[in-house]
Amino acid sequence: MTSTILLIFLSFCIGTGVWLFFLYAVKKGEFDDIEGPKYRMLDDDDVEEKTKDDEVGKL
């Protein structure tokens, strides 16, 4: 009986610790934008093409 109570208490403490760690990570911004970086590289090419066209037009 005492081992069951001890295991329930330990699992509650571990679960609370994991939950607090998750809240800390959310507050620090670890999960803000996970989709953006893979699309950001596609937007960089358009900026370079516009600058090349502007330089050719100035000649």
GURO-480417 format. One record per atom (N, C-alpha, C, O): atom name; x, y, z; residue in one letter; residue number from 1. Coordinates in nm, 2 decimals, always signed. Example, Ala and Ser with C-alpha at 12.3 -4.5 7.8 and 13.67 -1.06 7.14 Angstrom:
<recs>
(rec 'N'; (+1.32; -0.57; +0.78); 'A'; 1)
(rec 'CA'; (+1.23; -0.45; +0.78); 'A'; 1)
(rec 'C'; (+1.32; -0.33; +0.78); 'A'; 1)
(rec 'O'; (+1.42; -0.33; +0.85); 'A'; 1)
(rec 'N'; (+1.28; -0.22; +0.71); 'S'; 2)
(rec 'CA'; (+1.37; -0.11; +0.71); 'S'; 2)
(rec 'C'; (+1.29; +0.00; +0.79); 'S'; 2)
(rec 'O'; (+1.34; +0.11; +0.80); 'S'; 2)
</recs>
This chain:
<recs>
(rec 'N'; (+0.08; -0.12; +0.00); 'M'; 1)
(rec 'CA'; (+0.00; +0.00; +0.00); 'M'; 1)
(rec 'C'; (+0.09; +0.13; +0.00); 'M'; 1)
(rec 'O'; (+0.06; +0.22; -0.07); 'M'; 1)
(rec 'N'; (+0.19; +0.12; +0.08); 'T'; 2)
(rec 'CA'; (+0.28; +0.24; +0.08); 'T'; 2)
(rec 'C'; (+0.35; +0.26; -0.05); 'T'; 2)
(rec 'O'; (+0.38; +0.38; -0.09); 'T'; 2)
(rec 'N'; (+0.39; +0.15; -0.11); 'S'; 3)
(rec 'CA'; (+0.46; +0.17; -0.24); 'S'; 3)
(rec 'C'; (+0.36; +0.23; -0.35); 'S'; 3)
(rec 'O'; (+0.41; +0.30; -0.43); 'S'; 3)
(rec 'N'; (+0.23; +0.20; -0.34); 'T'; 4)
(rec 'CA'; (+0.14; +0.25; -0.44); 'T'; 4)
(rec 'C'; (+0.12; +0.40; -0.42); 'T'; 4)
(rec 'O'; (+0.12; +0.48; -0.51); 'T'; 4)
(rec 'N'; (+0.12; +0.44; -0.29); 'I'; 5)
(rec 'CA'; (+0.10; +0.59; -0.26); 'I'; 5)
(rec 'C'; (+0.23; +0.66; -0.30); 'I'; 5)
(rec 'O'; (+0.23; +0.77; -0.35); 'I'; 5)
(rec 'N'; (+0.35; +0.60; -0.28); 'L'; 6)
(rec 'CA'; (+0.47; +0.66; -0.32); 'L'; 6)
(rec 'C'; (+0.48; +0.67; -0.47); 'L'; 6)
(rec 'O'; (+0.53; +0.78; -0.52); 'L'; 6)
(rec 'N'; (+0.44; +0.57; -0.54); 'L'; 7)
(rec 'CA'; (+0.44; +0.58; -0.69); 'L'; 7)
(rec 'C'; (+0.35; +0.68; -0.74); 'L'; 7)
(rec 'O'; (+0.38; +0.75; -0.84); 'L'; 7)
(rec 'N'; (+0.23; +0.69; -0.68); 'I'; 8)
(rec 'CA'; (+0.14; +0.80; -0.73); 'I'; 8)
(rec 'C'; (+0.19; +0.94; -0.70); 'I'; 8)
(rec 'O'; (+0.18; +1.02; -0.78); 'I'; 8)
(rec 'N'; (+0.25; +0.96; -0.58); 'F'; 9)
(rec 'CA'; (+0.31; +1.08; -0.55); 'F'; 9)
(rec 'C'; (+0.43; +1.12; -0.65); 'F'; 9)
(rec 'O'; (+0.44; +1.23; -0.69); 'F'; 9)
(rec 'N'; (+0.52; +1.02; -0.67); 'L'; 10)
(rec 'CA'; (+0.63; +1.04; -0.76); 'L'; 10)
(rec 'C'; (+0.58; +1.07; -0.91); 'L'; 10)
(rec 'O'; (+0.64; +1.16; -0.97); 'L'; 10)
(rec 'N'; (+0.48; +1.00; -0.95); 'S'; 11)
(rec 'CA'; (+0.43; +1.03; -1.09); 'S'; 11)
(rec 'C'; (+0.37; +1.17; -1.10); 'S'; 11)
(rec 'O'; (+0.38; +1.24; -1.20); 'S'; 11)
(rec 'N'; (+0.30; +1.21; -0.99); 'F'; 12)
(rec 'CA'; (+0.24; +1.34; -0.98); 'F'; 12)
(rec 'C'; (+0.35; +1.45; -0.99); 'F'; 12)
(rec 'O'; (+0.34; +1.55; -1.06); 'F'; 12)
(rec 'N'; (+0.46; +1.43; -0.91); 'C'; 13)
(rec 'CA'; (+0.57; +1.52; -0.91); 'C'; 13)
(rec 'C'; (+0.64; +1.53; -1.05); 'C'; 13)
(rec 'O'; (+0.67; +1.64; -1.09); 'C'; 13)
(rec 'N'; (+0.66; +1.42; -1.11); 'I'; 14)
(rec 'CA'; (+0.73; +1.41; -1.24); 'I'; 14)
(rec 'C'; (+0.64; +1.48; -1.35); 'I'; 14)
(rec 'O'; (+0.68; +1.56; -1.43); 'I'; 14)
(rec 'N'; (+0.51; +1.45; -1.34); 'G'; 15)
(rec 'CA'; (+0.41; +1.52; -1.44); 'G'; 15)
(rec 'C'; (+0.41; +1.67; -1.42); 'G'; 15)
(rec 'O'; (+0.40; +1.74; -1.51); 'G'; 15)
(rec 'N'; (+0.41; +1.71; -1.29); 'T'; 16)
(rec 'CA'; (+0.41; +1.85; -1.26); 'T'; 16)
(rec 'C'; (+0.54; +1.92; -1.31); 'T'; 16)
(rec 'O'; (+0.53; +2.03; -1.37); 'T'; 16)
(rec 'N'; (+0.65; +1.85; -1.30); 'G'; 17)
(rec 'CA'; (+0.78; +1.90; -1.34); 'G'; 17)
(rec 'C'; (+0.78; +1.92; -1.50); 'G'; 17)
(rec 'O'; (+0.83; +2.02; -1.55); 'G'; 17)
(rec 'N'; (+0.73; +1.82; -1.57); 'V'; 18)
(rec 'CA'; (+0.73; +1.82; -1.71); 'V'; 18)
(rec 'C'; (+0.63; +1.93; -1.76); 'V'; 18)
(rec 'O'; (+0.66; +2.00; -1.85); 'V'; 18)
(rec 'N'; (+0.52; +1.95; -1.69); 'W'; 19)
(rec 'CA'; (+0.42; +2.05; -1.73); 'W'; 19)
(rec 'C'; (+0.48; +2.19; -1.71); 'W'; 19)
(rec 'O'; (+0.47; +2.28; -1.79); 'W'; 19)
(rec 'N'; (+0.56; +2.21; -1.59); 'L'; 20)
(rec 'CA'; (+0.62; +2.34; -1.57); 'L'; 20)
(rec 'C'; (+0.73; +2.37; -1.67); 'L'; 20)
(rec 'O'; (+0.75; +2.48; -1.71); 'L'; 20)
(rec 'N'; (+0.81; +2.26; -1.71); 'F'; 21)
(rec 'CA'; (+0.91; +2.28; -1.81); 'F'; 21)
(rec 'C'; (+0.85; +2.32; -1.94); 'F'; 21)
(rec 'O'; (+0.90; +2.40; -2.02); 'F'; 21)
(rec 'N'; (+0.73; +2.26; -1.98); 'F'; 22)
(rec 'CA'; (+0.67; +2.29; -2.10); 'F'; 22)
(rec 'C'; (+0.62; +2.44; -2.10); 'F'; 22)
(rec 'O'; (+0.63; +2.51; -2.20); 'F'; 22)
(rec 'N'; (+0.56; +2.48; -1.99); 'L'; 23)
(rec 'CA'; (+0.52; +2.62; -1.98); 'L'; 23)
(rec 'C'; (+0.63; +2.72; -1.99); 'L'; 23)
(rec 'O'; (+0.62; +2.82; -2.05); 'L'; 23)
(rec 'N'; (+0.75; +2.68; -1.93); 'Y'; 24)
(rec 'CA'; (+0.87; +2.76; -1.94); 'Y'; 24)
(rec 'C'; (+0.91; +2.78; -2.09); 'Y'; 24)
(rec 'O'; (+0.95; +2.88; -2.13); 'Y'; 24)
(rec 'N'; (+0.91; +2.66; -2.16); 'A'; 25)
(rec 'CA'; (+0.95; +2.67; -2.30); 'A'; 25)
(rec 'C'; (+0.86; +2.75; -2.39); 'A'; 25)
(rec 'O'; (+0.90; +2.82; -2.48); 'A'; 25)
(rec 'N'; (+0.73; +2.74; -2.36); 'V'; 26)
(rec 'CA'; (+0.63; +2.82; -2.43); 'V'; 26)
(rec 'C'; (+0.65; +2.97; -2.40); 'V'; 26)
(rec 'O'; (+0.64; +3.05; -2.50); 'V'; 26)
(rec 'N'; (+0.68; +3.00; -2.28); 'K'; 27)
(rec 'CA'; (+0.70; +3.14; -2.24); 'K'; 27)
(rec 'C'; (+0.82; +3.20; -2.31); 'K'; 27)
(rec 'O'; (+0.83; +3.32; -2.34); 'K'; 27)
(rec 'N'; (+0.93; +3.12; -2.32); 'K'; 28)
(rec 'CA'; (+1.05; +3.16; -2.38); 'K'; 28)
(rec 'C'; (+1.05; +3.17; -2.54); 'K'; 28)
(rec 'O'; (+1.14; +3.22; -2.60); 'K'; 28)
(rec 'N'; (+0.94; +3.12; -2.60); 'G'; 29)
(rec 'CA'; (+0.92; +3.13; -2.74); 'G'; 29)
(rec 'C'; (+0.97; +3.01; -2.82); 'G'; 29)
(rec 'O'; (+1.00; +3.03; -2.94); 'G'; 29)
(rec 'N'; (+0.99; +2.90; -2.76); 'E'; 30)
(rec 'CA'; (+1.04; +2.79; -2.84); 'E'; 30)
(rec 'C'; (+0.95; +2.73; -2.94); 'E'; 30)
(rec 'O'; (+0.99; +2.67; -3.04); 'E'; 30)
(rec 'N'; (+0.82; +2.76; -2.93); 'F'; 31)
(rec 'CA'; (+0.72; +2.71; -3.02); 'F'; 31)
(rec 'C'; (+0.65; +2.82; -3.10); 'F'; 31)
(rec 'O'; (+0.54; +2.80; -3.15); 'F'; 31)
(rec 'N'; (+0.71; +2.93; -3.11); 'D'; 32)
(rec 'CA'; (+0.64; +3.05; -3.18); 'D'; 32)
(rec 'C'; (+0.61; +3.02; -3.32); 'D'; 32)
(rec 'O'; (+0.50; +3.02; -3.37); 'D'; 32)
(rec 'N'; (+0.72; +3.00; -3.40); 'D'; 33)
(rec 'CA'; (+0.70; +2.98; -3.55); 'D'; 33)
(rec 'C'; (+0.78; +2.87; -3.59); 'D'; 33)
(rec 'O'; (+0.90; +2.88; -3.62); 'D'; 33)
(rec 'N'; (+0.72; +2.75; -3.61); 'I'; 34)
(rec 'CA'; (+0.80; +2.64; -3.66); 'I'; 34)
(rec 'C'; (+0.78; +2.62; -3.81); 'I'; 34)
(rec 'O'; (+0.86; +2.54; -3.87); 'I'; 34)
(rec 'N'; (+0.69; +2.69; -3.87); 'E'; 35)
(rec 'CA'; (+0.67; +2.67; -4.02); 'E'; 35)
(rec 'C'; (+0.74; +2.78; -4.10); 'E'; 35)
(rec 'O'; (+0.78; +2.76; -4.21); 'E'; 35)
(rec 'N'; (+0.77; +2.89; -4.04); 'G'; 36)
(rec 'CA'; (+0.83; +3.00; -4.11); 'G'; 36)
(rec 'C'; (+0.97; +2.98; -4.17); 'G'; 36)
(rec 'O'; (+0.99; +3.02; -4.28); 'G'; 36)
(rec 'N'; (+1.07; +2.92; -4.10); 'P'; 37)
(rec 'CA'; (+1.20; +2.91; -4.15); 'P'; 37)
(rec 'C'; (+1.21; +2.83; -4.28); 'P'; 37)
(rec 'O'; (+1.29; +2.86; -4.37); 'P'; 37)
(rec 'N'; (+1.13; +2.73; -4.30); 'K'; 38)
(rec 'CA'; (+1.14; +2.65; -4.42); 'K'; 38)
(rec 'C'; (+1.08; +2.73; -4.54); 'K'; 38)
(rec 'O'; (+1.11; +2.70; -4.66); 'K'; 38)
(rec 'N'; (+1.00; +2.83; -4.52); 'Y'; 39)
(rec 'CA'; (+0.94; +2.91; -4.63); 'Y'; 39)
(rec 'C'; (+1.02; +3.04; -4.65); 'Y'; 39)
(rec 'O'; (+1.01; +3.10; -4.76); 'Y'; 39)
(rec 'N'; (+1.10; +3.08; -4.55); 'R'; 40)
(rec 'CA'; (+1.18; +3.20; -4.56); 'R'; 40)
(rec 'C'; (+1.28; +3.19; -4.67); 'R'; 40)
(rec 'O'; (+1.31; +3.29; -4.74); 'R'; 40)
(rec 'N'; (+1.34; +3.08; -4.69); 'M'; 41)
(rec 'CA'; (+1.44; +3.06; -4.80); 'M'; 41)
(rec 'C'; (+1.38; +3.08; -4.94); 'M'; 41)
(rec 'O'; (+1.45; +3.12; -5.03); 'M'; 41)
(rec 'N'; (+1.25; +3.05; -4.95); 'L'; 42)
(rec 'CA'; (+1.19; +3.07; -5.08); 'L'; 42)
(rec 'C'; (+1.16; +3.22; -5.11); 'L'; 42)
(rec 'O'; (+1.16; +3.26; -5.23); 'L'; 42)
(rec 'N'; (+1.15; +3.30; -5.01); 'D'; 43)
(rec 'CA'; (+1.12; +3.44; -5.03); 'D'; 43)
(rec 'C'; (+1.25; +3.52; -5.06); 'D'; 43)
(rec 'O'; (+1.25; +3.63; -5.12); 'D'; 43)
(rec 'N'; (+1.37; +3.47; -5.02); 'D'; 44)
(rec 'CA'; (+1.49; +3.53; -5.04); 'D'; 44)
(rec 'C'; (+1.53; +3.55; -5.19); 'D'; 44)
(rec 'O'; (+1.59; +3.65; -5.23); 'D'; 44)
(rec 'N'; (+1.49; +3.45; -5.27); 'D'; 45)
(rec 'CA'; (+1.52; +3.45; -5.42); 'D'; 45)
(rec 'C'; (+1.45; +3.57; -5.49); 'D'; 45)
(rec 'O'; (+1.51; +3.63; -5.58); 'D'; 45)
(rec 'N'; (+1.33; +3.60; -5.45); 'D'; 46)
(rec 'CA'; (+1.25; +3.70; -5.51); 'D'; 46)
(rec 'C'; (+1.32; +3.84; -5.49); 'D'; 46)
(rec 'O'; (+1.32; +3.93; -5.58); 'D'; 46)
(rec 'N'; (+1.38; +3.86; -5.37); 'V'; 47)
(rec 'CA'; (+1.44; +3.99; -5.34); 'V'; 47)
(rec 'C'; (+1.56; +4.00; -5.43); 'V'; 47)
(rec 'O'; (+1.59; +4.12; -5.48); 'V'; 47)
(rec 'N'; (+1.64; +3.90; -5.45); 'E'; 48)
(rec 'CA'; (+1.76; +3.91; -5.53); 'E'; 48)
(rec 'C'; (+1.73; +3.94; -5.68); 'E'; 48)
(rec 'O'; (+1.80; +4.01; -5.74); 'E'; 48)
(rec 'N'; (+1.62; +3.88; -5.73); 'E'; 49)
(rec 'CA'; (+1.58; +3.90; -5.87); 'E'; 49)
(rec 'C'; (+1.54; +4.04; -5.89); 'E'; 49)
(rec 'O'; (+1.57; +4.10; -5.99); 'E'; 49)
(rec 'N'; (+1.47; +4.10; -5.80); 'K'; 50)
(rec 'CA'; (+1.42; +4.24; -5.81); 'K'; 50)
(rec 'C'; (+1.54; +4.34; -5.81); 'K'; 50)
(rec 'O'; (+1.54; +4.43; -5.88); 'K'; 50)
(rec 'N'; (+1.64; +4.31; -5.73); 'T'; 51)
(rec 'CA'; (+1.76; +4.40; -5.73); 'T'; 51)
(rec 'C'; (+1.84; +4.39; -5.86); 'T'; 51)
(rec 'O'; (+1.89; +4.49; -5.90); 'T'; 51)
(rec 'N'; (+1.84; +4.27; -5.92); 'K'; 52)
(rec 'CA'; (+1.91; +4.26; -6.05); 'K'; 52)
(rec 'C'; (+1.84; +4.33; -6.16); 'K'; 52)
(rec 'O'; (+1.90; +4.39; -6.24); 'K'; 52)
(rec 'N'; (+1.71; +4.32; -6.16); 'D'; 53)
(rec 'CA'; (+1.63; +4.39; -6.26); 'D'; 53)
(rec 'C'; (+1.64; +4.55; -6.24); 'D'; 53)
(rec 'O'; (+1.65; +4.62; -6.34); 'D'; 53)
(rec 'N'; (+1.65; +4.59; -6.12); 'D'; 54)
(rec 'CA'; (+1.66; +4.74; -6.10); 'D'; 54)
(rec 'C'; (+1.80; +4.79; -6.14); 'D'; 54)
(rec 'O'; (+1.81; +4.90; -6.20); 'D'; 54)
(rec 'N'; (+1.91; +4.71; -6.13); 'E'; 55)
(rec 'CA'; (+2.04; +4.75; -6.17); 'E'; 55)
(rec 'C'; (+2.05; +4.75; -6.32); 'E'; 55)
(rec 'O'; (+2.12; +4.84; -6.38); 'E'; 55)
(rec 'N'; (+1.99; +4.66; -6.39); 'V'; 56)
(rec 'CA'; (+1.99; +4.65; -6.54); 'V'; 56)
(rec 'C'; (+1.91; +4.77; -6.59); 'V'; 56)
(rec 'O'; (+1.96; +4.83; -6.69); 'V'; 56)
(rec 'N'; (+1.80; +4.81; -6.53); 'G'; 57)
(rec 'CA'; (+1.73; +4.92; -6.58); 'G'; 57)
(rec 'C'; (+1.80; +5.05; -6.56); 'G'; 57)
(rec 'O'; (+1.77; +5.15; -6.64); 'G'; 57)
(rec 'N'; (+1.89; +5.06; -6.47); 'K'; 58)
(rec 'CA'; (+1.96; +5.19; -6.45); 'K'; 58)
(rec 'C'; (+2.07; +5.21; -6.55); 'K'; 58)
(rec 'O'; (+2.12; +5.32; -6.57); 'K'; 58)
(rec 'N'; (+2.12; +5.11; -6.62); 'L'; 59)
(rec 'CA'; (+2.22; +5.12; -6.72); 'L'; 59)
(rec 'C'; (+2.17; +5.19; -6.84); 'L'; 59)
(rec 'O'; (+2.24; +5.21; -6.93); 'L'; 59)
</recs>
